[in-house]
Amino acid sequence: MKIEISLTSHLVKPIKYYINSIYRKKVAPRKGSIIYSDFGPAGVYIGDNRIVSINENGLSAEDDEVKCMTMEEFIKNSHFPESLYVSSNEEGAIENIKVAEAAEKYIGEKNKYRLVFKDSCSLVKKCLDYSEENFFGNSEDITESNLSETGLLKQKAKNKTGAVKWFLQDLNYYKSASDELELEKAFSINEVSGNEKEEFRKLNIGKIIKNYEEVPLNDDIMKHLNKEYREMLDFFREINSEKIPDPVMKIVIKIIRVLEEIILGYEHNENSIKGLGGDFTFKQLKEMGDEFRHLVQEMNRNRHIRDVLKRLGKGSTSVEKKDESKVAKIKKDELFGINKSGNISRILPSELLNLEDENLKYLFYAKYLENSLLTYEIKGKDEIEKNETEEKISNKGPIVVCLDTSGSMKGTPLLRAKALVLSITKILREENRELYVILFGAKGQFQEISLEGEEDICRAIKFLKKSYEGGTDFETPLRRGIEIISEKENYRKADILMVTDGSCRISYQFKRVLKEEKERLDFKIYTVICEADRVEKDFSDGVIVI
């Protein structure tokens, strides 16, 4: 399942802004105050309506330096100018002359290709080093992985200047100081009336929680959510002693708990998620329950499961069929072409010339950091052989699985059977092959599902929760399987896989029908036996025991 999500989407920031703008004080910065924006740069206020920062939106050489700008210019560089926060304590904005003096020393320093300061947060942290204070006994840089760049900046400002609070900047102060200031319009809860404000809050909380639960989880997303969790937890600690209404504090606690549940849920199922190779949402994990983890464990434990797949499907090219076409093998040391990378050992001589020029050497370093140096591309024999093998496998056909869920399958046999179906679902998805599952029990009892979409793994697990616990009728699912192969054009090259505990019995009349249909439609039936001593082979083309 390929679902794209922007990691720049901060779901907690609207809640923080709502609380900060409605219930907390607003301040004007003092000399040495740190200012940062939720969606923009950070800087050091040095007094007289001036701030030292880096224009992160700049593209020209002139912008690649530390600049002293007016507050109006700084505000315009923020994508959300109403969310500017000032380093503060309980009394208000914090002053620190040492930090302000350090910032003034950096004015005009060249920062080509961000080799000195990678962003404005890096610049501000350098300035904070000039403070001789260590309010919380830690003078070293904090490098906690669950903190964003802004979070690391705030932690350092807390230690070096005592900034335990971050209040919104009072923009009215600058509006009165300059009539020319034009703020970019963003959403403003202050413009909403009392009743509408309550409705706005409720709607957004519900949306935020829904967004969290429906985000596809993977390593990148979890890093982002861990930072969101840490940001919200720090915010709760910051405002806990203030006079914030209880309903509002409950919202903050609710968001923290939801994030905590998602993080713990992912950690609990991380191996299973990675084993299946999909990105599952927290909502899907809750729906699938513990059976999800048990099935994946059985998949990984049982070495016979993958062997089953080698016997299934036909397609235009068989797995056993040898490729008669000759493919030229590329030696491991053979030049294949030119690409962009950061591999110095394969660099083109023309790139090295940049190092001899005082101005162009910065370009070389920048391209190296961005892995965009022109380098020779080498390809080896193993890679070619791997591609050929993958091509052969991907040419196999679809599968119709008949899964026995009768009473005799209860326990370990059914667990193994479901794990097999889940394995088939995963591998066929990777090979772009169709899968149809018929779950059956006694006569007339069957349910079916076609698994062809991006969410097939999750749908398969939810479907596999169903079962019958009575008798067993094999003719019903086999008849339905034949109908699918006959009626659905994309299943014309399918085979049938019967997964049961071994007691496969069908009538003599149906055996004749089955033989005729197999010849007419050109399909095979394989039986997979789950923990049984007795095996019926009379209608199967092959029997496998798992």
Secondary structure, DSSP 8 states (H G I E B T S, - for coil): ------TT--SSHHHHHHHHHHHS-EE---TT-EEEETTS-EEEEEETTEEEEE-TT--SGGGSBEEEEEHHHHHHT-SSTT-EEEEEETTEE---HHHHHHHHHHTT-B-GGGSS-SSHHHHHHHHHTT----TTS--S----TTS-HHHHHHHHHHHHH---EEEEE-HHHHHHH-TT--------GGGS-HHHHHHHHHHHHHHHHHHHHTSEE-HHHHHHHHHHHHHHHHHHHHHTTS---HHHHHHHHHHHHHHHHHHHHHHHHHHHHHHHT--EEHHHHHHHTHHHHHHHHHHHH-TTHHHHHTTS---SS-SSS---S------TT-EEEEEEE--GGGB-HHHHGGGGSTTTHHHHHHHHHTT-EEEEEE--HHHHHHHHHHHHHTT---EEEEEE-SGGGTTHHHHHHHHHHHHHHHHHHHTT--EEEEEE-STT-EEEEEE-STTHHHHHHHHHT----S---SHHHHHHHHHHHHH-GGGTT-EEEEEESS-----HHHHHHHHHHHHHHT--EEEEE-S-S----TT-SEEEE-
